[in-house]
Amino acid sequence: MTISADGVPIDGIFPVAQPFPYPISFTVDTRRLDNGTHYLQVSDWWRVPSTNTFDSPTVQVDGVNGDSVLVYVTNNTCYPNWVTDVGETNMLFKITCLPTNIDWQVDVFGAVGDYIRSFTNHSGDGLIDFSWDLRDTNGALRDDLTFSSVTTVHDLTSNTTATATNPPSVKRPDNFPSVGLWVVARSDMVEHDFAHFSDWTNAINTIAQMGEEGAALFRRPAATLAKPTWSRLET
């Protein structure tokens, strides 16, 4: 079971599976949505056994969509395009602010909360979009597995200042296989909406199976509805 906005899964929210907690609830960080009107809807799926030899026994999915709820979101700072994953030497910042004529500052902190460095600039459209090479003010490359950051925005029109804590940023451990142990697969683009959910999970699991058969290096998700646990694998 999961919750979506306008038919699309909300970033930062993972599905829940049986045994369900009671009561079942979802906490939505509305800053992960664009400001404006959205329809929130809870949906659930369950797998059923195959009834013939033409269908895969693992991808048949039935589901029910709940009633949608109309909400209007207004946040001074939001993150509809936030990138949670941190690369080996690159971290992206994509922040949207309600005021458009702003001076901004982003402060970055390490895994233990230690200050690393700050970035400042002006934006005429309310968008903050830049990348960081993971180096501190001394030029040393940071190897933290998690980073936190804070955005301070000064609205030049209203002469007001607001501060927001950004979503977390996570650097995945580099445990990729050596040269010669890769499996490369191609899959046509599959829509990531509820109507194509079974097609999407089937494509992911098929590609993962190729890796498992080749070298047993990829781990499947714990359940079909879970997000993949491997990296550098795109469909």
C-alpha positions in Angstrom: 0.0 0.0 0.0 1.3 3.5 -0.8 0.1 7.0 -1.3 0.5 9.1 -4.5 0.0 12.7 -5.7 -1.7 13.1 -9.0 -1.1 9.4 -9.8 2.6 9.5 -9.2 4.4 8.1 -6.1 5.7 10.8 -3.7 9.5 11.0 -3.3 10.6 10.0 0.2 7.6 7.7 0.9 8.0 4.0 0.7 5.2 1.5 0.4 4.1 -0.5 3.4 3.5 -4.2 3.2 1.9 -6.9 5.3 1.7 -7.3 8.2 0.3 -3.8 8.1 0.7 -1.5 11.2 -2.4 -0.3 12.9 -3.6 2.3 12.2 -2.2 2.5 8.7 -0.8 6.0 8.1 1.5 7.9 5.8 3.4 11.1 6.7 3.8 13.3 3.6 6.4 15.9 3.4 4.5 18.4 1.2 7.8 20.1 0.4 8.5 17.2 -2.0 5.6 18.5 -4.2 5.3 21.6 -6.3 3.3 24.4 -4.8 -0.3 24.3 -6.0 -3.2 21.9 -6.2 -2.7 18.1 -5.9 -4.9 15.0 -5.5 -3.6 12.6 -2.9 -4.7 9.0 -3.2 -4.0 5.7 -1.3 -3.6 2.6 -3.5 -2.9 -1.0 -2.7 -1.9 -4.1 -4.7 -1.7 -7.8 -4.1 -0.1 -10.6 -6.1 -2.3 -13.4 -7.4 -1.3 -16.9 -8.7 -1.1 -17.3 -12.5 -4.1 -19.0 -14.0 -2.5 -20.0 -17.3 0.9 -20.8 -18.8 1.2 -17.6 -20.7 1.6 -15.2 -17.7 4.5 -15.0 -15.3 3.5 -16.3 -11.9 5.3 -13.4 -10.2 3.9 -10.3 -11.9 0.1 -10.6 -11.9 -1.1 -7.8 -9.7 -4.6 -6.7 -8.7 -5.2 -3.4 -6.9 -7.7 -0.9 -5.6 -7.4 2.9 -5.6 -9.0 4.8 -2.7 -10.9 8.1 -3.0 -8.7 11.1 -3.9 -8.3 14.1 -1.6 -7.7 17.5 -3.0 -5.0 19.6 -1.2 -3.4 22.9 -1.9 0.2 23.2 -1.1 2.1 26.4 -0.3 5.6 26.2 1.0 8.2 28.9 1.1 10.8 26.4 0.2 10.1 23.1 -1.6 12.0 20.2 -3.3 10.0 18.6 -6.1 13.2 17.8 -8.0 15.5 17.0 -5.0 18.1 14.3 -5.7 18.7 12.2 -2.6 21.6 10.1 -3.9 25.1 11.5 -3.7 27.7 10.5 -6.4 31.3 9.6 -5.9 32.4 13.3 -6.4 29.1 15.1 -7.1 26.1 16.2 -5.0 23.2 18.1 -6.6 21.1 20.8 -5.0 17.7 21.5 -6.6 15.5 23.9 -4.5 12.4 25.8 -5.4 11.4 29.0 -3.5 8.1 30.7 -3.4 9.6 34.2 -3.6 11.3 34.8 -6.9 13.7 37.7 -6.3 16.0 36.2 -3.7 19.5 36.1 -2.2 20.2 32.6 -1.0 22.7 30.7 1.1 23.1 26.9 1.4 25.2 25.5 4.3 26.4 21.9 4.1 27.2 19.7 7.1 28.8 16.2 7.4 27.6 13.0 8.8 28.3 14.0 12.4 26.8 17.5 11.9 30.2 19.2 11.4 30.1 22.3 9.2 31.8 21.8 5.8 31.1 24.9 3.6 28.6 27.4 2.3 27.3 28.5 -1.1 25.7 31.8 -1.9 24.2 33.5 -4.9 21.2 35.4 -6.3 18.1 34.0 -8.1 15.6 35.9 -10.2 13.2 33.1 -10.6 13.2 31.4 -7.1 15.2 28.4 -8.4 18.4 27.3 -6.7 20.2 24.7 -8.8 23.9 23.9 -8.5 26.3 21.0 -7.9 29.1 20.4 -5.4 32.2 18.3 -5.9 32.3 17.1 -2.3 35.4 19.1 -1.4 35.6 21.3 1.7 37.1 24.8 1.8 40.6 23.3 2.0 40.1 21.2 -1.1 39.9 17.9 0.7 37.4 15.3 -0.7 34.8 14.3 1.9 34.0 10.6 2.3 30.9 11.0 4.5 28.0 8.6 3.6 25.4 11.2 4.7 25.1 14.9 4.3 22.7 17.5 5.7 22.1 21.0 4.5 20.2 24.2 5.4 18.9 26.8 3.0 18.5 30.4 4.0 16.5 32.7 1.6 16.2 36.4 1.8 13.2 37.8 -0.1 14.4 41.1 -1.6 10.8 42.1 -2.4 9.4 41.8 1.1 12.7 42.1 3.0 12.1 38.9 4.9 14.4 35.9 5.6 13.4 32.3 6.0 15.4 29.2 6.8 14.6 25.5 5.9 16.3 22.2 6.5 16.8 20.4 3.2 15.9 16.7 2.7 18.8 14.3 3.5 21.5 13.4 1.0 23.0 9.9 1.0 26.1 8.5 -0.6 25.9 4.8 -1.4 28.9 2.5 -0.7 30.9 1.8 -3.8 30.6 -2.0 -3.9 30.2 -2.4 -7.7 31.7 -5.5 -9.4 35.1 -5.5 -11.1 35.7 -5.2 -14.8 34.4 -8.2 -16.7 31.5 -8.9 -14.3 28.9 -6.5 -15.7 25.6 -7.5 -17.3 24.2 -4.8 -19.5 20.5 -5.0 -20.5 18.2 -2.7 -22.4 14.5 -2.1 -21.6 12.0 0.1 -23.4 10.8 3.0 -21.3 8.0 2.0 -18.9 5.7 4.6 -17.3 6.1 4.7 -13.5 2.4 5.1 -12.8 -0.1 2.8 -11.2 -1.5 1.5 -14.5 1.9 0.3 -15.6 3.2 -0.8 -12.2 3.3 -4.5 -13.0 5.2 -3.8 -16.3 7.7 -1.7 -14.4 8.4 -4.2 -11.7 8.6 -7.0 -14.3 11.2 -5.1 -16.3 13.3 -4.4 -13.1 13.1 -8.0 -11.9 14.0 -9.4 -15.4 17.1 -7.3 -15.7 18.1 -8.2 -12.1 17.6 -11.9 -12.9 20.1 -11.5 -15.8 22.7 -10.2 -13.3 22.0 -13.0 -10.8 22.4 -15.7 -13.5 25.6 -14.1 -14.7 27.4 -13.5 -11.5 24.9 -13.5 -8.6 25.9 -9.9 -7.8 22.6 -8.1 -7.8 20.1 -8.3 -5.0 16.4 -8.3 -5.7 14.1 -6.1 -3.6 12.6 -7.8 -0.5 9.2 -7.5 -2.2 7.9 -6.5 -5.6 6.6 -3.2 -4.3 9.9 -2.3 -2.6 12.5 0.0 -4.3 15.5 -1.7 -5.9 18.5 -2.1 -3.6 21.1 -2.0 -6.3 22.7 1.0 -8.0 23.8 2.0 -11.5 20.9 0.0 -13.0 18.6 1.9 -15.2 15.5 0.9 -17.2 
